């Protein structure tokens, strides 16, 4: 599944990845902080989005974080 990290203040996409361990990624993101090359961030909320791509239903987890 696609997992996307978004800076909730700027709307900037921080990371786009594919993972089969979505529960693990979400649990880790909800921890103390998440570090990206542009700084340290804290989990705020997430959405599970469904969309159509070439006639197939796809899903992605969008995780919103704020800079700390």
MODELLER restraints for C-alpha pairs under 7 A, 6 or more apart:
rsr = mdl.restraints
at = mdl.atoms
rsr.add(forms.Gaussian(group=physical.xy_distance, feature=features.Distance(at['CA:1:A'], at['CA:18:A']), mean=5.37, stdev=0.5))
rsr.add(forms.Gaussian(group=physical.xy_distance, feature=features.Distance(at['CA:1:A'], at['CA:19:A']), mean=5.47, stdev=0.5))
rsr.add(forms.Gaussian(group=physical.xy_distance, feature=features.Distance(at['CA:1:A'], at['CA:20:A']), mean=6.06, stdev=0.5))
rsr.add(forms.Gaussian(group=physical.xy_distance, feature=features.Distance(at['CA:1:A'], at['CA:59:A']), mean=6.53, stdev=0.5))
rsr.add(forms.Gaussian(group=physical.xy_distance, feature=features.Distance(at['CA:1:A'], at['CA:60:A']), mean=5.78, stdev=0.5))
rsr.add(forms.Gaussian(group=physical.xy_distance, feature=features.Distance(at['CA:2:A'], at['CA:17:A']), mean=5.76, stdev=0.5))
rsr.add(forms.Gaussian(group=physical.xy_distance, feature=features.Distance(at['CA:2:A'], at['CA:18:A']), mean=4.47, stdev=0.5))
rsr.add(forms.Gaussian(group=physical.xy_distance, feature=features.Distance(at['CA:2:A'], at['CA:19:A']), mean=6.51, stdev=0.5))
rsr.add(forms.Gaussian(group=physical.xy_distance, feature=features.Distance(at['CA:2:A'], at['CA:60:A']), mean=4.68, stdev=0.5))
rsr.add(forms.Gaussian(group=physical.xy_distance, feature=features.Distance(at['CA:2:A'], at['CA:61:A']), mean=6.28, stdev=0.5))
rsr.add(forms.Gaussian(group=physical.xy_distance, feature=features.Distance(at['CA:3:A'], at['CA:16:A']), mean=5.88, stdev=0.5))
rsr.add(forms.Gaussian(group=physical.xy_distance, feature=features.Distance(at['CA:3:A'], at['CA:17:A']), mean=5.25, stdev=0.5))
rsr.add(forms.Gaussian(group=physical.xy_distance, feature=features.Distance(at['CA:3:A'], at['CA:18:A']), mean=5.82, stdev=0.5))
rsr.add(forms.Gaussian(group=physical.xy_distance, feature=features.Distance(at['CA:3:A'], at['CA:19:A']), mean=6.86, stdev=0.5))
rsr.add(forms.Gaussian(group=physical.xy_distance, feature=features.Distance(at['CA:3:A'], at['CA:60:A']), mean=5.75, stdev=0.5))
rsr.add(forms.Gaussian(group=physical.xy_distance, feature=features.Distance(at['CA:3:A'], at['CA:61:A']), mean=4.79, stdev=0.5))
rsr.add(forms.Gaussian(group=physical.xy_distance, feature=features.Distance(at['CA:3:A'], at['CA:62:A']), mean=5.89, stdev=0.5))
rsr.add(forms.Gaussian(group=physical.xy_distance, feature=features.Distance(at['CA:4:A'], at['CA:15:A']), mean=5.67, stdev=0.5))
rsr.add(forms.Gaussian(group=physical.xy_distance, feature=features.Distance(at['CA:4:A'], at['CA:16:A']), mean=4.49, stdev=0.5))
rsr.add(forms.Gaussian(group=physical.xy_distance, feature=features.Distance(at['CA:4:A'], at['CA:17:A']), mean=6.37, stdev=0.5))
rsr.add(forms.Gaussian(group=physical.xy_distance, feature=features.Distance(at['CA:4:A'], at['CA:61:A']), mean=6.29, stdev=0.5))
rsr.add(forms.Gaussian(group=physical.xy_distance, feature=features.Distance(at['CA:4:A'], at['CA:62:A']), mean=4.79, stdev=0.5))
rsr.add(forms.Gaussian(group=physical.xy_distance, feature=features.Distance(at['CA:4:A'], at['CA:63:A']), mean=6.06, stdev=0.5))
rsr.add(forms.Gaussian(group=physical.xy_distance, feature=features.Distance(at['CA:5:A'], at['CA:13:A']), mean=6.02, stdev=0.5))
rsr.add(forms.Gaussian(group=physical.xy_distance, feature=features.Distance(at['CA:5:A'], at['CA:14:A']), mean=5.38, stdev=0.5))
rsr.add(forms.Gaussian(group=physical.xy_distance, feature=features.Distance(at['CA:5:A'], at['CA:15:A']), mean=5.16, stdev=0.5))
rsr.add(forms.Gaussian(group=physical.xy_distance, feature=features.Distance(at['CA:5:A'], at['CA:16:A']), mean=6.57, stdev=0.5))
rsr.add(forms.Gaussian(group=physical.xy_distance, feature=features.Distance(at['CA:5:A'], at['CA:62:A']), mean=6.00, stdev=0.5))
rsr.add(forms.Gaussian(group=physical.xy_distance, feature=features.Distance(at['CA:5:A'], at['CA:63:A']), mean=4.82, stdev=0.5))
rsr.add(forms.Gaussian(group=physical.xy_distance, feature=features.Distance(at['CA:5:A'], at['CA:64:A']), mean=5.88, stdev=0.5))
rsr.add(forms.Gaussian(group=physical.xy_distance, feature=features.Distance(at['CA:6:A'], at['CA:12:A']), mean=5.67, stdev=0.5))
rsr.add(forms.Gaussian(group=physical.xy_distance, feature=features.Distance(at['CA:6:A'], at['CA:13:A']), mean=4.58, stdev=0.5))
rsr.add(forms.Gaussian(group=physical.xy_distance, feature=features.Distance(at['CA:6:A'], at['CA:14:A']), mean=5.54, stdev=0.5))
rsr.add(forms.Gaussian(group=physical.xy_distance, feature=features.Distance(at['CA:6:A'], at['CA:63:A']), mean=6.15, stdev=0.5))
rsr.add(forms.Gaussian(group=physical.xy_distance, feature=features.Distance(at['CA:6:A'], at['CA:64:A']), mean=4.84, stdev=0.5))
rsr.add(forms.Gaussian(group=physical.xy_distance, feature=features.Distance(at['CA:6:A'], at['CA:65:A']), mean=6.18, stdev=0.5))
rsr.add(forms.Gaussian(group=physical.xy_distance, feature=features.Distance(at['CA:7:A'], at['CA:13:A']), mean=6.47, stdev=0.5))
rsr.add(forms.Gaussian(group=physical.xy_distance, feature=features.Distance(at['CA:7:A'], at['CA:14:A']), mean=6.68, stdev=0.5))
rsr.add(forms.Gaussian(group=physical.xy_distance, feature=features.Distance(at['CA:7:A'], at['CA:64:A']), mean=5.90, stdev=0.5))
rsr.add(forms.Gaussian(group=physical.xy_distance, feature=features.Distance(at['CA:7:A'], at['CA:65:A']), mean=5.22, stdev=0.5))
rsr.add(forms.Gaussian(group=physical.xy_distance, feature=features.Distance(at['CA:7:A'], at['CA:66:A']), mean=5.67, stdev=0.5))
rsr.add(forms.Gaussian(group=physical.xy_distance, feature=features.Distance(at['CA:8:A'], at['CA:64:A']), mean=5.34, stdev=0.5))
rsr.add(forms.Gaussian(group=physical.xy_distance, feature=features.Distance(at['CA:8:A'], at['CA:65:A']), mean=5.60, stdev=0.5))
rsr.add(forms.Gaussian(group=physical.xy_distance, feature=features.Distance(at['CA:8:A'], at['CA:66:A']), mean=5.64, stdev=0.5))
rsr.add(forms.Gaussian(group=physical.xy_distance, feature=features.Distance(at['CA:9:A'], at['CA:66:A']), mean=6.52, stdev=0.5))
rsr.add(forms.Gaussian(group=physical.xy_distance, feature=features.Distance(at['CA:29:A'], at['CA:43:A']), mean=5.99, stdev=0.5))
rsr.add(forms.Gaussian(group=physical.xy_distance, feature=features.Distance(at['CA:30:A'], at['CA:43:A']), mean=5.34, stdev=0.5))
rsr.add(forms.Gaussian(group=physical.xy_distance, feature=features.Distance(at['CA:32:A'], at['CA:42:A']), mean=6.89, stdev=0.5))
rsr.add(forms.Gaussian(group=physical.xy_distance, feature=features.Distance(at['CA:33:A'], at['CA:40:A']), mean=6.49, stdev=0.5))
rsr.add(forms.Gaussian(group=physical.xy_distance, feature=features.Distance(at['CA:33:A'], at['CA:41:A']), mean=5.53, stdev=0.5))
rsr.add(forms.Gaussian(group=physical.xy_distance, feature=features.Distance(at['CA:33:A'], at['CA:42:A']), mean=4.77, stdev=0.5))
rsr.add(forms.Gaussian(group=physical.xy_distance, feature=features.Distance(at['CA:34:A'], at['CA:40:A']), mean=5.75, stdev=0.5))
rsr.add(forms.Gaussian(group=physical.xy_distance, feature=features.Distance(at['CA:34:A'], at['CA:41:A']), mean=5.13, stdev=0.5))
rsr.add(forms.Gaussian(group=physical.xy_distance, feature=features.Distance(at['CA:34:A'], at['CA:42:A']), mean=6.16, stdev=0.5))
rsr.add(forms.Gaussian(group=physical.xy_distance, feature=features.Distance(at['CA:35:A'], at['CA:41:A']), mean=6.19, stdev=0.5))
rsr.add(forms.Gaussian(group=physical.xy_distance, feature=features.Distance(at['CA:40:A'], at['CA:67:A']), mean=5.88, stdev=0.5))
rsr.add(forms.Gaussian(group=physical.xy_distance, feature=features.Distance(at['CA:40:A'], at['CA:68:A']), mean=5.79, stdev=0.5))
rsr.add(forms.Gaussian(group=physical.xy_distance, feature=features.Distance(at['CA:41:A'], at['CA:65:A']), mean=5.78, stdev=0.5))
rsr.add(forms.Gaussian(group=physical.xy_distance, feature=features.Distance(at['CA:41:A'], at['CA:66:A']), mean=5.18, stdev=0.5))
rsr.add(forms.Gaussian(group=physical.xy_distance, feature=features.Distance(at['CA:41:A'], at['CA:67:A']), mean=4.24, stdev=0.5))
rsr.add(forms.Gaussian(group=physical.xy_distance, feature=features.Distance(at['CA:41:A'], at['CA:68:A']), mean=5.29, stdev=0.5))
rsr.add(forms.Gaussian(group=physical.xy_distance, feature=features.Distance(at['CA:42:A'], at['CA:65:A']), mean=5.26, stdev=0.5))
rsr.add(forms.Gaussian(group=physical.xy_distance, feature=features.Distance(at['CA:42:A'], at['CA:66:A']), mean=5.32, stdev=0.5))
rsr.add(forms.Gaussian(group=physical.xy_distance, feature=features.Distance(at['CA:42:A'], at['CA:67:A']), mean=6.37, stdev=0.5))
rsr.add(forms.Gaussian(group=physical.xy_distance, feature=features.Distance(at['CA:42:A'], at['CA:68:A']), mean=6.50, stdev=0.5))
rsr.add(forms.Gaussian(group=physical.xy_distance, feature=features.Distance(at['CA:43:A'], at['CA:64:A']), mean=6.33, stdev=0.5))
rsr.add(forms.Gaussian(group=physical.xy_distance, feature=features.Distance(at['CA:43:A'], at['CA:65:A']), mean=4.44, stdev=0.5))
rsr.add(forms.Gaussian(group=physical.xy_distance, feature=features.Distance(at['CA:43:A'], at['CA:66:A']), mean=6.58, stdev=0.5))
rsr.add(forms.Gaussian(group=physical.xy_distance, feature=features.Distance(at['CA:44:A'], at['CA:64:A']), mean=5.64, stdev=0.5))
rsr.add(forms.Gaussian(group=physical.xy_distance, feature=features.Distance(at['CA:44:A'], at['CA:65:A']), mean=5.10, stdev=0.5))
rsr.add(forms.Gaussian(group=physical.xy_distance, feature=features.Distance(at['CA:44:A'], at['CA:66:A']), mean=6.61, stdev=0.5))
rsr.add(forms.Gaussian(group=physical.xy_distance, feature=features.Distance(at['CA:45:A'], at['CA:63:A']), mean=6.23, stdev=0.5))
rsr.add(forms.Gaussian(group=physical.xy_distance, feature=features.Distance(at['CA:45:A'], at['CA:64:A']), mean=5.41, stdev=0.5))
rsr.add(forms.Gaussian(group=physical.xy_distance, feature=features.Distance(at['CA:46:A'], at['CA:62:A']), mean=5.53, stdev=0.5))
rsr.add(forms.Gaussian(group=physical.xy_distance, feature=features.Distance(at['CA:46:A'], at['CA:63:A']), mean=4.38, stdev=0.5))
rsr.add(forms.Gaussian(group=physical.xy_distance, feature=features.Distance(at['CA:46:A'], at['CA:64:A']), mean=5.72, stdev=0.5))
rsr.add(forms.Gaussian(group=physical.xy_distance, feature=features.Distance(at['CA:47:A'], at['CA:61:A']), mean=5.93, stdev=0.5))
rsr.add(forms.Gaussian(group=physical.xy_distance, feature=features.Distance(at['CA:47:A'], at['CA:62:A']), mean=5.22, stdev=0.5))
rsr.add(forms.Gaussian(group=physical.xy_distance, feature=features.Distance(at['CA:47:A'], at['CA:63:A']), mean=6.64, stdev=0.5))
rsr.add(forms.Gaussian(group=physical.xy_distance, feature=features.Distance(at['CA:48:A'], at['CA:59:A']), mean=6.97, stdev=0.5))
rsr.add(forms.Gaussian(group=physical.xy_distance, feature=features.Distance(at['CA:48:A'], at['CA:60:A']), mean=5.87, stdev=0.5))
rsr.add(forms.Gaussian(group=physical.xy_distance, feature=features.Distance(at['CA:48:A'], at['CA:61:A']), mean=4.66, stdev=0.5))
rsr.add(forms.Gaussian(group=physical.xy_distance, feature=features.Distance(at['CA:48:A'], at['CA:62:A']), mean=6.30, stdev=0.5))
rsr.add(forms.Gaussian(group=physical.xy_distance, feature=features.Distance(at['CA:49:A'], at['CA:59:A']), mean=5.52, stdev=0.5))
rsr.add(forms.Gaussian(group=physical.xy_distance, feature=features.Distance(at['CA:49:A'], at['CA:60:A']), mean=5.30, stdev=0.5))
rsr.add(forms.Gaussian(group=physical.xy_distance, feature=features.Distance(at['CA:49:A'], at['CA:61:A']), mean=6.29, stdev=0.5))
rsr.add(forms.Gaussian(group=physical.xy_distance, feature=features.Distance(at['CA:50:A'], at['CA:57:A']), mean=6.67, stdev=0.5))
rsr.add(forms.Gaussian(group=physical.xy_distance, feature=features.Distance(at['CA:50:A'], at['CA:58:A']), mean=5.61, stdev=0.5))
rsr.add(forms.Gaussian(group=physical.xy_distance, feature=features.Distance(at['CA:50:A'], at['CA:59:A']), mean=4.34, stdev=0.5))
rsr.add(forms.Gaussian(group=physical.xy_distance, feature=features.Distance(at['CA:50:A'], at['CA:60:A']), mean=6.54, stdev=0.5))
rsr.add(forms.Gaussian(group=physical.xy_distance, feature=features.Distance(at['CA:51:A'], at['CA:57:A']), mean=5.67, stdev=0.5))
rsr.add(forms.Gaussian(group=physical.xy_distance, feature=features.Distance(at['CA:51:A'], at['CA:58:A']), mean=5.36, stdev=0.5))
rsr.add(forms.Gaussian(group=physical.xy_distance, feature=features.Distance(at['CA:51:A'], at['CA:59:A']), mean=6.24, stdev=0.5))
rsr.add(forms.Gaussian(group=physical.xy_distance, feature=features.Distance(at['CA:52:A'], at['CA:58:A']), mean=5.94, stdev=0.5))
